[in-house]
């Protein structure tokens, strides 16, 4: 949901490339001249796309869009900023709700920028947007997309209110999209041009994803390694790609091992229990829930998932006995009344919530499937404006968001995340262009991958596989 429009653009561009034929990596003697030609081809589209970015940002600024540096104060995935600023390393070490990298980024950035934190982070996020657009243009051109189509798609991405919304939010959403684009571009450069820096960039981007967000689990990287090993025909390339993917996989395993050593629970994020609960226990029918409560498979931990009741009395503390602020604070100082989920008594509660949610999946998989099915339409709904962002930014983005949704096939405003009908299919607010384009892209990518997989000279099969993955 968060990057639906941005992903639609990337996906549509990929679909347009499948008609092109793959080219083998240029011989070393010609590589420099080939690189020069590619750069020259990208100059025109890049100028137009960056020009569209400048104009759109001036327009959004005029409408009142401002960078929201305070969003992390209420985010359950981020520790209190004052702790990240004063003791970033120890705070990140004793953080169990999320891998540490984004928290370290917030801590060191806040310390570096000081009272200018808003302006400093905004400059960083804007620079990330510029880098994403440049990488996107070159990715499309090198994959065979025509210059006019690349220019149109890049300009759409540049002016998208979805991209602008998360570019103005101190959170990991915008950085996550950027890392995926950088990974795809690095992989492409290595596979088609033999670039060592491309391979390093591919591995670094994936490692940052593993250390920055628990969504990118070691199992995700293990599956990616298998996919790349299958589609890469060259034995040496296959070995290099698998070896590089092992780096982020090991990063994820290291995060889990740290949590096992410190808290006695192997997990990359203790919030996995909360996330799994959202698509399991609430979708049990009354008889199923009553039966599971009666036999002890479920407890009030599941029926009271967002507070876990009185954790101080119900659960033993986790972590070292020493005084550690990020584990000892029960409430968030910036938001009175909001619990600190990283508090030491919550560890066992969240672990139990995970275990009970897994029991629901095993005993009543139909409830889990209902939960997943209800979450599916969210991916094809407009993310603008996000009701969690500041009111001023919502007002600035509401009209551009409706225009973007209309272009993408959803003329009506959908329900908010706190509405009872959220997650139900609403034909008038579904982004049908995104939905149909996604189906078309999957079909075209599978066909192109099949053709390239059978061609021993095809160099970009791993790139297509990564985008499809």
LINDA-V201951 format. One record per residue. RES is the residue in one letter. D_FIRST is the distance of its C-alpha to the first C-alpha in Angstrom with 1 decimal. Layout:
BEGIN
res->[RES	RES]
d_first->[D_FIRST	D_FIRST]
END
This chain:
BEGIN
res->[X	X	X	X	X	X	X	X	X	X	X	X	X	X	X	X	X	X	X	X	X	X	X	X	X	X	X	X	X	X	X	X	X	X	X	X	X	X	X	X	X	X	X	X	X	X	X	X	X	X	X	X	X	X	X	X	X	X	X	X	X	X	X	X	X	X	X	X	X	X	X	X	X	X	X	X	X	X	X	X	X	X	X	X	X	X	X	X	X	X	X	X	X	X	X	X	X	X	X	X	X	X	X	X	X	X	X	X	X	X	X	X	X	X	X	X	X	X	X	X	X	X	X	X	X	X	X	X	X	X	X	X	X	X	X	X	X	X	X	X	X	X	X	X	X	X	X	X	X	X	X	X	X	X	X	X	X	X	X	X	X	X	X	X	X	X	X	X	X	X	X	X	X	X	X	X	X	X	X	X	X	X	X	X	X	X	X	X	X	X	X	X	X	X	X	X	X	X	X	X	X	X	X	X	X	X	X	X	X	X	X	X	X	X	X	X	X	X	X	X	X	X	X	X	X	X	X	X	X	X	X	X	X	X	X	X	X	X	X	X	X	X	X	X	X	X	X	X	X	X	X	X	X	X	X	X	X	X	X	X	X	X	X	X	X	X	X	X	X	X	X	X	X	X	X	X	X	X	X	X	X	X	X	X	X	X	X	X	X	X	X	X	X	X	X	X	X	X	X	X	X	X	X	X	X	X	X	X	X	X	X	X	X	X	X	X	X	X	X	X	X	X	X	X	X	X	X	X	X	X	X	X	X	X	X	X	X	X	X	X	X	X	X	X	X	X	X	X	X	X	X	X	X	X	X	X	X	X	X	X	X	X	X	X	X	X	X	X	X	X	X	X	X	X	X	X	X	X	X	X	X	X	X	X	X	X	X	X	X	X	X	X	X	X	X	X	X	X	X	X	X	X	X	X	X	X	X	X	X	X	X	X	X	X	X	X	X	X	X	X	X	X	X	X	X	X	X	X	X	X	X	X	X	X	X	X	X	X	X	X	X	X	X	X	X	X	X	X	X	X	X	X	X	X	X	X	X	X	X	X	X	X	X	X	X	X	X	X	X]
d_first->[0.0	3.8	5.6	5.1	8.5	10.1	9.6	11.0	13.9	14.6	14.5	16.7	19.1	19.6	20.5	23.1	24.8	25.9	29.0	30.4	32.7	32.4	35.0	36.7	36.7	39.3	42.6	43.0	45.7	43.5	40.2	40.9	41.6	38.6	36.3	38.0	37.4	33.7	33.5	35.4	33.3	30.2	31.9	31.6	27.9	27.1	29.2	27.5	24.0	25.0	26.9	23.9	22.1	25.2	25.5	21.8	22.0	25.3	23.9	21.0	23.7	25.9	23.4	23.2	20.2	21.4	20.3	19.4	21.3	21.6	18.0	19.1	21.9	20.0	17.6	18.7	18.0	20.4	24.2	26.1	26.5	30.2	30.6	28.5	30.7	34.0	33.6	30.6	32.0	33.1	30.0	27.7	30.2	30.1	26.4	25.2	21.7	20.2	21.8	23.8	22.9	20.4	22.7	25.6	23.9	23.5	27.1	28.9	27.1	28.0	31.5	31.9	30.7	32.3	32.4	30.6	27.5	25.2	26.8	27.0	23.3	22.4	24.8	23.3	19.7	21.2	23.3	20.3	18.7	22.2	22.5	19.2	20.3	23.8	22.7	20.4	23.4	25.8	23.6	23.5	27.2	28.3	26.5	28.4	26.2	28.5	28.8	28.0	24.8	23.7	24.6	22.6	19.4	20.0	20.8	17.6	15.6	18.1	17.8	14.0	13.2	9.7	11.9	14.4	12.5	11.7	15.1	16.7	15.4	17.4	14.8	14.1	10.6	12.6	15.4	13.4	12.3	16.0	17.5	16.0	17.4	20.6	21.0	20.8	23.2	25.6	25.8	26.5	29.2	30.9	30.9	32.1	34.1	35.2	33.8	34.3	32.2	29.3	29.7	29.9	26.7	24.9	26.1	25.6	21.9	21.4	23.6	21.6	18.4	20.6	22.1	19.0	16.4	17.4	14.5	16.9	19.7	23.2	22.7	19.9	22.4	25.2	23.4	22.7	26.4	27.5	25.6	27.0	30.4	30.5	29.6	31.7	35.2	37.0	38.1	38.1	34.6	33.4	35.0	33.6	30.0	30.3	32.1	29.5	26.7	28.9	28.6	25.0	25.8	28.7	26.8	24.6	27.8	29.4	26.8	27.3	31.0	31.1	29.4	31.9	34.8	33.9	32.4	33.5	30.2	28.7	25.0	22.7	21.1	22.6	19.2	18.8	20.8	18.7	15.5	17.6	19.1	16.0	16.1	19.9	22.4	20.9	21.0	24.7	27.1	29.8	32.5	30.4	29.5	33.1	34.5	32.4	33.4	37.0	37.2	35.5	32.4	30.3	31.3	30.3	28.1	25.6	26.2	26.0	23.2	22.0	25.6	27.6	30.5	33.3	32.4	35.5	37.7	35.8	34.8	36.7	35.5	34.1	34.9	38.1	40.6	40.7	39.2	35.7	33.9	30.3	31.5	33.9	31.9	30.9	29.2	27.1	29.6	27.3	25.9	28.8	28.1	25.0	25.9	25.7	24.1	25.8	29.2	31.5	31.9	28.3	28.4	30.4	28.4	25.1	27.0	28.4	25.1	23.8	27.1	27.0	23.5	24.8	27.7	25.6	24.0	27.6	29.4	26.9	24.4	23.8	22.2	19.8	19.0	18.4	15.9	14.0	14.4	13.0	9.8	9.6	9.0	5.8	4.6	6.8	6.4	6.8	5.5	9.3	11.1	9.7	12.5	13.2	14.5	18.1	19.3	20.8	17.7	15.9	19.1	19.2	15.8	15.9	18.0	16.6	13.1	14.9	16.8	13.9	12.4	16.0	16.5	13.6	15.1	13.6	16.6	16.0	14.0	12.0	12.8	11.7	10.7	14.5	15.7	17.4	15.8	12.2	11.0	13.9	13.9	14.6	16.0	16.4	12.8	11.4	10.8	13.8	14.5	11.4	12.2	15.9	15.6	13.9	16.8	19.3	18.2	18.6	22.0	23.2	22.3	24.1	27.0	27.2	27.0	29.8	31.9	31.5	32.0	35.4	36.4	38.1	37.7	34.0	32.5	28.8	28.1	26.5	24.2	23.0	22.7	20.6	18.1	18.1	17.8]
END
